[in-house]
Amino acid sequence: MKELFFTNVPASIAVIGLVGYFFGMAIVFIVSPLKNAESFSIKPVDNAGKTEIRVYYGGISFALGAFLLYLTVALGTPVYSLAGGLFFSTTVFVTRSIFLCVDHGWKCPYTKLAIPAEGCFVVALWVCFILSKTLY
């Protein structure tokens, strides 16, 4: 595992961050879906909605993290996992930014946290990607 980390340090650091983020989100939404969904301005109308929050926010987050980890190990390099994480995180950030304007959601408390946090995360991933390509 140590050798795998050193095959490309910037990409490895980014993938560790991505996997940690996705696993953390999975735990948070599977264990306490209603409390955490509410902080995202999401409120289910019944118990099936609670299940959907666990499945889509928790289950898919876990699957994304596990897939990125699997991809890194299977291919022997973290570069492709980083590229996949970049596609995902950049798409989420750009889509959120566009629809905040369309939906007028920029005053919501979650948005005030999400935009700067996601923006910094996306920039950090791009820096790691660029460093992974220039240094290795």
DSSP file with accessible surface (Angstrom, degrees, kcal/mol):
  #  RESIDUE AA STRUCTURE BP1 BP2  ACC     N-H-->O    O-->H-N    N-H-->O    O-->H-N    TCO  KAPPA ALPHA  PHI   PSI    X-CA   Y-CA   Z-CA
    1    1 A M     >        0   0  148      0, 0.0     4,-2.0     0, 0.0     5,-0.1   0.000 360.0 360.0 360.0 -38.2    0.0    0.0    0.0
    2    2 A K  H  >  +     0   0  151      1,-0.2     4,-1.8     2,-0.2     5,-0.1   0.906 360.0  51.1 -62.5 -40.6    2.9    2.3    0.8
    3    3 A E  H  > S+     0   0  139      1,-0.2     4,-0.6     2,-0.2    -1,-0.2   0.885 107.4  53.9 -63.8 -38.3    4.4    1.8   -2.7
    4    4 A L  H >> S+     0   0   26      1,-0.2     3,-1.0     2,-0.2     4,-0.5   0.916 106.3  52.4 -62.8 -41.4    1.0    2.6   -4.2
    5    5 A F  H >< S+     0   0   60     -4,-2.0     3,-0.9     1,-0.2     7,-0.3   0.914 109.5  49.2 -60.2 -42.2    0.9    5.9   -2.3
    6    6 A F  H 3< S+     0   0  120     -4,-1.8     3,-0.4     1,-0.2    -1,-0.2   0.522  87.1  83.6 -82.0  -3.4    4.3    6.9   -3.6
    7    7 A T  H << S-     0   0   63     -3,-1.0    -1,-0.2    -4,-0.6    -2,-0.2   0.845 121.1  -4.2 -65.6 -29.6    3.6    6.1   -7.2
    8    8 A N  S <X S-     0   0    8     -3,-0.9     4,-2.6    -4,-0.5    -1,-0.3  -0.597  70.5-169.9-163.2  93.7    2.0    9.6   -7.4
    9    9 A V  H  > S+     0   0   35     -3,-0.4     4,-2.8     1,-0.2     5,-0.2   0.907  85.2  49.2 -61.1 -48.1    1.8   11.5   -4.1
   10   10 A P  H  > S+     0   0   13      0, 0.0     4,-2.1     0, 0.0    -1,-0.2   0.934 115.3  44.9 -60.1 -42.2   -0.4   14.4   -5.2
   11   11 A A  H  > S+     0   0    0      2,-0.2     4,-2.6     1,-0.2    -2,-0.2   0.899 112.6  52.4 -66.4 -38.4   -3.0   12.1   -6.7
   12   12 A S  H  X S+     0   0    7     -4,-2.6     4,-2.6    -7,-0.3     5,-0.2   0.923 108.8  49.1 -63.5 -43.8   -2.8    9.8   -3.7
   13   13 A I  H  X S+     0   0   92     -4,-2.8     4,-2.2     1,-0.2    -1,-0.2   0.931 112.5  48.7 -61.4 -43.1   -3.4   12.7   -1.3
   14   14 A A  H  X S+     0   0    5     -4,-2.1     4,-2.7    -5,-0.2    -2,-0.2   0.919 111.4  48.8 -63.3 -43.3   -6.4   13.7   -3.4
   15   15 A V  H  X S+     0   0    7     -4,-2.6     4,-3.2     2,-0.2     5,-0.3   0.906 108.9  52.9 -66.7 -39.2   -7.8   10.2   -3.6
   16   16 A I  H  X S+     0   0  105     -4,-2.6     4,-2.6     1,-0.2    -1,-0.2   0.932 111.8  47.3 -60.0 -42.5   -7.5    9.8    0.2
   17   17 A G  H  X S+     0   0   32     -4,-2.2     4,-2.5    -5,-0.2    -2,-0.2   0.922 113.7  47.1 -63.5 -43.6   -9.4   13.1    0.6
   18   18 A L  H  X S+     0   0    0     -4,-2.7     4,-2.8     2,-0.2     5,-0.2   0.940 114.1  45.9 -63.8 -48.2  -12.1   12.0   -1.9
   19   19 A V  H  X S+     0   0   13     -4,-3.2     4,-2.9     1,-0.2     5,-0.3   0.930 113.9  49.7 -62.9 -42.5  -12.5    8.5   -0.3
   20   20 A G  H  X S+     0   0   45     -4,-2.6     4,-2.5    -5,-0.3    -1,-0.2   0.917 111.9  48.7 -61.5 -42.3  -12.6   10.1    3.2
   21   21 A Y  H  X S+     0   0   91     -4,-2.5     4,-2.7    -5,-0.2    -2,-0.2   0.948 114.3  44.3 -62.0 -50.6  -15.2   12.6    2.1
   22   22 A F  H  X S+     0   0    4     -4,-2.8     4,-2.3     2,-0.2    -2,-0.2   0.913 115.4  47.0 -65.9 -41.4  -17.5   10.0    0.4
   23   23 A F  H  X S+     0   0   59     -4,-2.9     4,-2.4    -5,-0.2    -1,-0.2   0.910 112.8  50.8 -66.2 -38.8  -17.2    7.5    3.3
   24   24 A G  H  X S+     0   0   31     -4,-2.5     4,-2.5    -5,-0.3    -2,-0.2   0.930 110.9  47.9 -62.3 -45.2  -17.9   10.4    5.8
   25   25 A M  H  X S+     0   0   30     -4,-2.7     4,-2.5     1,-0.2     5,-0.3   0.897 110.3  53.5 -61.9 -39.8  -20.9   11.4    3.9
   26   26 A A  H  X S+     0   0    3     -4,-2.3     4,-2.3    -5,-0.2     5,-0.3   0.948 110.7  45.2 -60.5 -48.3  -22.1    7.8    3.7
   27   27 A I  H  X S+     0   0  110     -4,-2.4     4,-2.6     1,-0.2     5,-0.4   0.942 113.0  50.6 -61.4 -47.7  -21.9    7.4    7.5
   28   28 A V  H  X S+     0   0   56     -4,-2.5     4,-2.0     1,-0.2     8,-0.2   0.916 116.4  39.8 -58.1 -45.4  -23.5   10.7    8.2
   29   29 A F  H  < S+     0   0    0     -4,-2.5    29,-0.2     2,-0.2    -1,-0.2   0.770 116.8  48.1 -82.9 -24.8  -26.5   10.0    5.9
   30   30 A I  H  < S+     0   0   74     -4,-2.3    -2,-0.2    -5,-0.3    -3,-0.2   0.914 118.5  39.7 -77.5 -41.3  -27.0    6.4    6.8
   31   31 A V  H  < S+     0   0  110     -4,-2.6    -2,-0.2    -5,-0.3    -3,-0.2   0.912 136.1  12.9 -74.9 -43.3  -26.8    6.9   10.5
   32   32 A S  S  X S+     0   0   39     -4,-2.0     4,-1.8    -5,-0.4     5,-0.3  -0.543  70.3 160.6-136.9  71.4  -28.8   10.1   10.8
   33   33 A P  H  > S+     0   0    4      0, 0.0     4,-2.4     0, 0.0     5,-0.2   0.885  72.9  47.1 -65.8 -42.0  -30.6   10.8    7.6
   34   34 A L  H  > S+     0   0   77      2,-0.2     4,-2.2     1,-0.2     5,-0.2   0.940 112.7  46.9 -69.4 -46.6  -33.3   13.3    8.7
   35   35 A K  H  > S+     0   0  155      1,-0.2     4,-1.2     2,-0.2    -1,-0.2   0.932 118.9  40.9 -60.8 -45.5  -31.0   15.5   10.8
   36   36 A N  H  X S+     0   0   34     -4,-1.8     4,-0.7    -8,-0.2    -1,-0.2   0.873 112.2  53.6 -76.0 -35.1  -28.4   15.8    8.1
   37   37 A A  H ><>S+     0   0    0     -4,-2.4     5,-2.6    -5,-0.3     3,-1.2   0.900 104.4  57.4 -64.6 -37.8  -30.8   16.1    5.2
   38   38 A E  H ><5S+     0   0  123     -4,-2.2     3,-1.9     1,-0.3    -1,-0.2   0.884 100.6  56.0 -61.5 -36.3  -32.5   19.0    6.9
   39   39 A S  H 3<5S+     0   0   63     -4,-1.2    -1,-0.3     1,-0.3    -2,-0.2   0.715 106.3  52.2 -69.1 -16.4  -29.2   20.9    7.0
   40   40 A F  T <<5S-     0   0   41     -3,-1.2    -1,-0.3    -4,-0.7    -2,-0.2   0.213 123.6-108.7 -96.1   9.5  -29.1   20.4    3.2
   41   41 A S  T < 5S+     0   0   85     -3,-1.9     2,-0.5     1,-0.2    -3,-0.2   0.803  78.8 132.9  64.8  31.8  -32.7   21.9    3.0
   42   42 A I      < +     0   0   48     -5,-2.6    -1,-0.2    -8,-0.1    -2,-0.2  -0.948  29.9 176.8-114.6 132.5  -34.1   18.5    2.2
   43   43 A K        -     0   0  162     -2,-0.5     2,-0.1    -3,-0.1    -9,-0.1  -0.951  20.9-139.9-138.3 115.4  -37.2   17.2    4.0
   44   44 A P        -     0   0   35      0, 0.0     3,-0.1     0, 0.0    -2,-0.0  -0.398   7.1-142.7 -72.0 151.9  -38.8   13.9    3.1
   45   45 A V  S    S-     0   0  143     -2,-0.1     2,-0.3     1,-0.1     0, 0.0   0.651  78.6  -4.8 -88.1 -17.1  -42.6   13.7    3.1
   46   46 A D  S >> S-     0   0   94      1,-0.0     4,-1.3     0, 0.0     3,-0.6  -0.904  90.3 -74.2-157.7-172.8  -42.7   10.2    4.6
   47   47 A N  H 3> S+     0   0  129     -2,-0.3     4,-2.0     1,-0.2     5,-0.1   0.795 123.5  61.1 -67.5 -26.8  -40.6    7.2    5.7
   48   48 A A  H 3> S+     0   0   59      1,-0.2     4,-2.3     2,-0.2    -1,-0.2   0.884 102.1  53.9 -65.0 -34.8  -39.9    6.2    2.1
   49   49 A G  H <> S+     0   0   18     -3,-0.6     4,-2.1     2,-0.2    -1,-0.2   0.886 104.8  53.8 -64.6 -37.6  -38.2    9.6    1.7
   50   50 A K  H  X S+     0   0   64     -4,-1.3     4,-2.1     2,-0.2    -2,-0.2   0.925 108.8  49.3 -61.1 -43.0  -36.1    8.8    4.7
   51   51 A T  H  X S+     0   0   75     -4,-2.0     4,-2.8     1,-0.2    -2,-0.2   0.911 108.0  53.9 -62.6 -41.8  -35.0    5.6    3.0
   52   52 A E  H  X>S+     0   0   97     -4,-2.3     4,-3.2     1,-0.2     5,-0.5   0.881 106.1  52.4 -62.3 -37.7  -34.2    7.5   -0.2
   53   53 A I  I  X>S+     0   0    8     -4,-2.1     4,-1.8     2,-0.2     5,-1.3   0.942 111.6  46.4 -62.4 -45.6  -31.9    9.9    1.7
   54   54 A R  I  <>S+     0   0   89     -4,-2.1     5,-2.4     3,-0.2     4,-0.4   0.921 118.3  43.1 -60.7 -43.6  -30.1    6.9    3.2
   55   55 A V  I  <>S+     0   0   67     -4,-2.8     5,-1.7     3,-0.2    -2,-0.2   0.965 123.1  31.8 -69.1 -54.6  -29.8    5.2   -0.2
   56   56 A Y  I  <5S+     0   0  138     -4,-3.2     5,-0.2     3,-0.2    -3,-0.2   0.897 131.4  30.2 -79.8 -40.2  -28.9    8.2   -2.5
   57   57 A Y  I  <<S+     0   0   85     -4,-1.8     4,-0.4    -5,-0.5    -3,-0.2   0.890 135.5  27.9 -84.3 -39.6  -26.9   10.3   -0.1
   58   58 A G  I  ><S+     0   0    0     -5,-1.3     4,-2.4    -4,-0.4    -3,-0.2   0.949 125.6  40.4 -84.5 -55.6  -25.5    7.5    2.0
   59   59 A G  I  ><S+     0   0   31     -5,-2.4     4,-2.6     1,-0.2    -3,-0.2   0.923 118.6  44.7 -64.1 -45.9  -25.4    4.5   -0.2
   60   60 A I  H  ><S+     0   0   74     -5,-1.7     4,-2.7     2,-0.2    -1,-0.2   0.893 111.6  54.0 -69.7 -35.0  -24.2    6.2   -3.4
   61   61 A S  H  > S+     0   0   14     -4,-0.4     4,-2.3    -5,-0.2    -1,-0.2   0.940 110.6  47.1 -61.0 -44.6  -21.6    8.2   -1.4
   62   62 A F  H  X S+     0   0  110     -4,-2.4     4,-2.9     1,-0.2     5,-0.2   0.938 112.0  50.4 -61.1 -44.5  -20.2    4.9    0.0
   63   63 A A  H  X S+     0   0   55     -4,-2.6     4,-2.7     1,-0.2    -2,-0.2   0.905 110.0  49.9 -62.4 -41.1  -20.2    3.3   -3.5
   64   64 A L  H  X S+     0   0   46     -4,-2.7     4,-2.4     2,-0.2    -1,-0.2   0.935 113.2  45.9 -63.4 -45.9  -18.3    6.3   -5.0
   65   65 A G  H  X S+     0   0    0     -4,-2.3     4,-2.2    -5,-0.2    -2,-0.2   0.935 114.7  47.4 -62.2 -44.9  -15.7    6.1   -2.3
   66   66 A A  H  X S+     0   0   32     -4,-2.9     4,-3.0    -5,-0.2    -2,-0.2   0.901 111.5  51.4 -65.0 -39.2  -15.4    2.4   -2.5
   67   67 A F  H  X S+     0   0  113     -4,-2.7     4,-3.1    -5,-0.2     5,-0.2   0.920 109.3  49.1 -65.2 -43.4  -15.1    2.5   -6.3
   68   68 A L  H  X S+     0   0    7     -4,-2.4     4,-2.0     2,-0.2    -1,-0.2   0.911 113.4  47.6 -62.6 -39.2  -12.4    5.1   -6.2
   69   69 A L  H  X S+     0   0   69     -4,-2.2     4,-2.2    -5,-0.2     5,-0.2   0.942 113.4  47.5 -65.7 -45.8  -10.5    3.0   -3.7
   70   70 A Y  H  X S+     0   0  150     -4,-3.0     4,-3.4     1,-0.2     5,-0.3   0.924 110.6  52.0 -59.8 -46.7  -11.0   -0.1   -5.8
   71   71 A L  H  X S+     0   0   33     -4,-3.1     4,-2.2     1,-0.2     6,-0.4   0.905 109.1  50.5 -59.3 -42.1   -9.9    1.7   -9.0
   72   72 A T  H  X>S+     0   0   10     -4,-2.0     4,-1.0    -5,-0.2     5,-0.9   0.946 116.4  40.0 -61.2 -48.1   -6.7    2.9   -7.4
   73   73 A V  H  <5S+     0   0   80     -4,-2.2     3,-0.3     2,-0.2    -2,-0.2   0.933 115.9  50.1 -69.5 -44.7   -5.8   -0.6   -6.1
   74   74 A A  H  <5S+     0   0   55     -4,-3.4    -1,-0.2     1,-0.2    -2,-0.2   0.878 119.1  36.6 -64.5 -38.3   -6.8   -2.4   -9.3
   75   75 A L  H  <5S-     0   0   95     -4,-2.2    -1,-0.2    -5,-0.3    -2,-0.2   0.546 103.7-127.4 -93.6  -8.3   -4.9   -0.1  -11.6
   76   76 A G  T  <5S+     0   0   37     -4,-1.0    -3,-0.2    -3,-0.3    -4,-0.1   0.663  81.2  77.7  73.1  17.1   -2.0    0.4   -9.3
   77   77 A T      < -     0   0   30     -5,-0.9     4,-0.4    -6,-0.4     3,-0.3  -0.982  68.0-144.4-154.1 144.5   -2.2    4.2   -9.6
   78   78 A P  S  > S+     0   0    1      0, 0.0     4,-2.4     0, 0.0     5,-0.2   0.520  81.0  92.7 -85.6  -3.5   -4.4    6.8   -8.0
   79   79 A V  H  > S+     0   0   16      1,-0.2     4,-2.3     2,-0.2     5,-0.1   0.901  85.5  46.4 -61.4 -43.4   -4.5    9.0  -11.1
   80   80 A Y  H  > S+     0   0  139     -3,-0.3     4,-2.3     2,-0.2    -1,-0.2   0.873 111.7  51.8 -70.6 -34.1   -7.6    7.5  -12.7
   81   81 A S  H  > S+     0   0    0     -4,-0.4     4,-2.6     2,-0.2    -1,-0.2   0.904 109.4  50.6 -66.1 -39.8   -9.5    7.7   -9.4
   82   82 A L  H  X S+     0   0    0     -4,-2.4     4,-2.5     2,-0.2    -2,-0.2   0.928 109.0  51.4 -62.8 -42.9   -8.5   11.4   -9.1
   83   83 A A  H  X S+     0   0   25     -4,-2.3     4,-2.3     1,-0.2    -2,-0.2   0.930 111.1  47.8 -60.9 -43.8   -9.8   12.0  -12.6
   84   84 A G  H  X S+     0   0   31     -4,-2.3     4,-2.3     1,-0.2    -1,-0.2   0.920 111.4  50.2 -62.7 -42.9  -13.1   10.4  -11.7
   85   85 A G  H  X S+     0   0    1     -4,-2.6     4,-3.0     1,-0.2     5,-0.3   0.866 108.9  53.2 -62.8 -35.7  -13.3   12.4   -8.6
   86   86 A L  H  X S+     0   0    8     -4,-2.5     4,-2.4     2,-0.2     5,-0.4   0.913 107.8  49.9 -65.3 -44.7  -12.6   15.6  -10.6
   87   87 A F  H  X S+     0   0  153     -4,-2.3     4,-1.9    -5,-0.2    -2,-0.2   0.948 116.5  42.6 -57.2 -48.5  -15.4   14.8  -13.0
   88   88 A F  H  X S+     0   0   84     -4,-2.3     4,-2.4     2,-0.2    -2,-0.2   0.969 118.7  40.8 -64.4 -55.1  -17.8   14.3  -10.1
   89   89 A S  H  X S+     0   0   12     -4,-3.0     4,-2.4     1,-0.2     5,-0.2   0.885 116.0  49.0 -68.3 -37.8  -16.8   17.2   -7.9
   90   90 A T  H  X S+     0   0   34     -4,-2.4     4,-2.9    -5,-0.3     5,-0.3   0.923 112.1  49.6 -67.3 -40.8  -16.4   19.7  -10.7
   91   91 A T  H  X S+     0   0   80     -4,-1.9     4,-2.7    -5,-0.4     5,-0.3   0.926 111.9  47.9 -63.0 -44.1  -19.8   18.8  -12.1
   92   92 A V  H  X S+     0   0   43     -4,-2.4     4,-2.8    -5,-0.2     5,-0.2   0.941 114.3  46.9 -61.5 -45.8  -21.5   19.1   -8.7
   93   93 A F  H  X S+     0   0   49     -4,-2.4     4,-2.4     2,-0.2    -2,-0.2   0.937 115.4  44.0 -64.2 -46.2  -19.9   22.4   -8.1
   94   94 A V  H  X S+     0   0   70     -4,-2.9     4,-2.5     2,-0.2     5,-0.2   0.936 115.5  48.1 -66.1 -44.3  -20.7   23.9  -11.5
   95   95 A T  H  X S+     0   0   65     -4,-2.7     4,-2.6    -5,-0.3     5,-0.2   0.928 112.5  49.1 -62.4 -43.6  -24.3   22.6  -11.5
   96   96 A R  H  X S+     0   0   66     -4,-2.8     4,-1.8    -5,-0.3    -1,-0.2   0.933 111.4  50.0 -60.9 -44.8  -24.8   23.9   -8.0
   97   97 A S  H  X S+     0   0   42     -4,-2.4     4,-1.0    -5,-0.2    -2,-0.2   0.921 112.7  46.3 -61.6 -43.8  -23.4   27.3   -9.0
   98   98 A I  H >X S+     0   0   91     -4,-2.5     4,-1.8     1,-0.2     3,-0.6   0.955 115.4  44.4 -64.2 -48.8  -25.7   27.6  -12.0
   99   99 A F  H 3X S+     0   0  102     -4,-2.6     4,-3.0     1,-0.3     6,-0.3   0.694 100.9  67.0 -79.8 -13.3  -28.9   26.5  -10.3
  100  100 A L  H 3X>S+     0   0   22     -4,-1.8     5,-1.5    -5,-0.2     4,-0.7   0.899 107.6  43.0 -65.0 -36.7  -28.3   28.7   -7.3
  101  101 A C  H <<5S+     0   0   81     -4,-1.0     3,-0.3    -3,-0.6    -2,-0.2   0.930 116.8  45.8 -71.9 -44.9  -28.8   31.5   -9.7
  102  102 A V  H  <5S+     0   0   85     -4,-1.8    -2,-0.2     1,-0.2    -3,-0.2   0.928 123.1  35.0 -63.3 -44.7  -31.7   29.9  -11.4
  103  103 A D  H  <5S-     0   0  114     -4,-3.0    -1,-0.2    -5,-0.1    -2,-0.2   0.427 102.6-127.4 -92.4  -2.3  -33.5   28.9   -8.2
  104  104 A H  T  <5 +     0   0  136     -4,-0.7     3,-0.4    -3,-0.3    -3,-0.2   0.895  61.9 140.6  57.1  45.2  -32.4   31.9   -6.2
  105  105 A G    > < +     0   0   13     -5,-1.5     3,-1.4    -6,-0.3     6,-0.3   0.278  28.2 105.8-100.6  12.3  -31.0   29.7   -3.4
  106  106 A W  T 3  S+     0   0  117     -6,-0.6    -1,-0.2     1,-0.3    -5,-0.1   0.668  74.8  58.4 -71.7 -13.0  -27.9   31.7   -2.6
  107  107 A K  T 3  S+     0   0  159     -3,-0.4    -1,-0.3     4,-0.1    -2,-0.1   0.557  79.2 110.2 -91.3  -7.2  -29.3   33.1    0.7
  108  108 A C  S <> S-     0   0   49     -3,-1.4     4,-1.8     1,-0.1     3,-0.2  -0.419  75.3-125.8 -68.8 142.2  -29.9   29.6    2.2
  109  109 A P  H  > S+     0   0  107      0, 0.0     4,-0.9     0, 0.0     5,-0.2   0.883 108.9  53.6 -57.7 -39.7  -27.5   28.7    5.1
  110  110 A Y  H >> S+     0   0   36      1,-0.2     4,-3.3     2,-0.2     3,-0.9   0.920 106.4  52.8 -62.7 -40.6  -26.4   25.5    3.5
  111  111 A T  H 3> S+     0   0   15      1,-0.3     4,-2.3    -6,-0.3    -1,-0.2   0.890 101.2  59.6 -62.4 -39.4  -25.4   27.3    0.3
  112  112 A K  H 3< S+     0   0  140     -4,-1.8    -1,-0.3     1,-0.2    -2,-0.2   0.762 116.6  34.5 -63.5 -23.5  -23.3   29.8    2.2
  113  113 A L  H <X S+     0   0  117     -4,-0.9     4,-2.0    -3,-0.9     5,-0.2   0.835 116.5  53.6 -92.7 -41.8  -21.2   26.8    3.5
  114  114 A A  H  X S+     0   0    4     -4,-3.3     4,-3.2     1,-0.2     5,-0.4   0.899 103.2  53.5 -66.0 -45.0  -21.4   24.6    0.4
  115  115 A I  H  X S+     0   0   48     -4,-2.3     4,-2.5     2,-0.2     5,-0.2   0.963 115.2  37.4 -61.8 -52.8  -20.2   27.0   -2.3
  116  116 A P  H  > S+     0   0   71      0, 0.0     4,-2.6     0, 0.0     5,-0.2   0.932 120.3  47.9 -66.4 -38.5  -16.9   28.0   -0.5
  117  117 A A  H  X S+     0   0   54     -4,-2.0     4,-2.3     2,-0.2    -2,-0.2   0.951 116.8  41.5 -66.3 -48.6  -16.2   24.5    0.8
  118  118 A E  H  X S+     0   0   25     -4,-3.2     4,-2.9    -5,-0.2     5,-0.2   0.894 113.8  54.2 -64.8 -39.1  -16.9   22.8   -2.5
  119  119 A G  H  X S+     0   0   13     -4,-2.5     4,-2.5    -5,-0.4    -2,-0.2   0.938 110.6  45.0 -60.3 -46.6  -15.0   25.5   -4.4
  120  120 A C  H  X S+     0   0   92     -4,-2.6     4,-2.7    -5,-0.2    -1,-0.2   0.902 113.6  50.9 -63.5 -40.5  -11.9   25.0   -2.2
  121  121 A F  H  X S+     0   0   61     -4,-2.3     4,-2.4    -5,-0.2    -2,-0.2   0.933 111.3  47.2 -64.1 -44.7  -12.2   21.2   -2.5
  122  122 A V  H  X S+     0   0   12     -4,-2.9     4,-2.5     2,-0.2     5,-0.2   0.930 112.7  49.2 -64.2 -43.9  -12.5   21.4   -6.3
  123  123 A V  H  X S+     0   0   94     -4,-2.5     4,-2.6    -5,-0.2    -1,-0.2   0.935 110.9  50.4 -61.3 -44.0   -9.5   23.8   -6.6
  124  124 A A  H  X S+     0   0   50     -4,-2.7     4,-2.5     1,-0.2    -1,-0.2   0.908 110.4  49.8 -61.5 -40.8   -7.5   21.5   -4.3
  125  125 A L  H  X S+     0   0    4     -4,-2.4     4,-2.6     2,-0.2    -1,-0.2   0.914 110.8  49.3 -64.6 -41.8   -8.3   18.5   -6.5
  126  126 A W  H  X S+     0   0  103     -4,-2.5     4,-2.8     2,-0.2     5,-0.2   0.900 110.1  51.3 -65.0 -38.6   -7.3   20.4   -9.6
  127  127 A V  H  X S+     0   0   73     -4,-2.6     4,-2.9     2,-0.2     5,-0.2   0.945 111.4  47.7 -62.0 -45.5   -4.0   21.4   -8.0
  128  128 A C  H  X S+     0   0   23     -4,-2.5     4,-2.6     1,-0.2    -2,-0.2   0.906 112.1  50.4 -61.6 -40.2   -3.4   17.8   -7.1
  129  129 A F  H  X S+     0   0   48     -4,-2.6     4,-1.6     2,-0.2    -2,-0.2   0.938 112.0  46.1 -63.8 -47.0   -4.3   16.7  -10.6
  130  130 A I  H  X S+     0   0   97     -4,-2.8     4,-2.2     1,-0.2     3,-0.3   0.935 114.6  47.8 -62.6 -44.2   -2.0   19.3  -12.2
  131  131 A L  H  X S+     0   0   71     -4,-2.9     4,-2.8     1,-0.2     5,-0.4   0.891 108.2  55.8 -63.4 -36.8    0.9   18.4   -9.9
  132  132 A S  H  X S+     0   0    1     -4,-2.6     4,-0.7    -5,-0.2    -1,-0.2   0.833 112.6  42.6 -65.0 -30.6    0.3   14.7  -10.5
  133  133 A K  H  < S+     0   0  120     -4,-1.6    -1,-0.2    -3,-0.3    -2,-0.2   0.808 119.7  41.0 -84.1 -33.3    0.8   15.4  -14.2
  134  134 A T  H  < S+     0   0   99     -4,-2.2    -2,-0.2    -5,-0.2    -3,-0.2   0.808 121.2  39.1 -86.0 -30.8    3.8   17.7  -14.0
  135  135 A L  H  <        0   0  112     -4,-2.8    -3,-0.2    -5,-0.2    -2,-0.1   0.685 360.0 360.0 -92.7 -20.1    5.7   15.9  -11.2
  136  136 A Y     <        0   0  128     -4,-0.7    -1,-0.1    -5,-0.4  -128,-0.0  -0.869 360.0 360.0-125.5 360.0    5.1   12.3  -12.3
